[in-house]
Amino acid sequence: MNTTAVSVAHIAWLQRVQEATADHARTRLALDAAIAEATAAGVPAEALQAVGQCEPLHGRHAADPTETELATLADAAS
């Protein structure tokens, strides 16, 4: 993080956003895994959409290296 462009007062806010981003990535991976398992078990896409904010191709995040890295950071911070 480039601290020269931000004031010291902003650093705490930036850390909070960074932690929330990592948490979001971790929970997104968990959701993607649950969707993949439900789909593999034969649950129709329409039923998944009815119970959550599941869009077609929602599981595309599971293979994203950035998402995996952020999730790893979230686990390391906790």
C-alpha positions, 0 to 999 in steps of 0.5 A, spaced: 500 500 500 502 506 498 502 510 504 505 517 501 498 518 497 494 517 503 494 520 510 495 517 516 488 518 518 485 514 512 490 508 513 485 505 518 479 505 513 483 502 508 485 496 512 478 495 514 476 495 507 482 490 505 479 486 511 472 486 508 475 485 501 478 478 504 472 476 508 468 477 502 472 473 497 472 467 503 465 467 503 464 468 496 468 461 495 464 458 500 458 460 496 461 457 490 463 451 493 456 450 495 453 452 489 457 447 485 455 441 490 448 443 489 448 443 482 452 436 482 447 433 486 442 435 481 439 441 484 436 446 478 438 453 477 431 456 478 431 453 485 438 455 487 436 462 484 429 462 488 433 461 495 439 466 494 442 471 490 445 465 485 446 467 478 448 463 472 455 462 472 456 464 479 461 459 481 466 462 476 469 466 482 472 459 485 477 458 480 479 466 480 487 466 483 485 473 486 479 470 490 483 464 492 489 469 495 484 474 498 481 468 502 488 466 504 489 473 507 482 473 510 484 466 514 491 468 516 488 474 519 483 471 523 
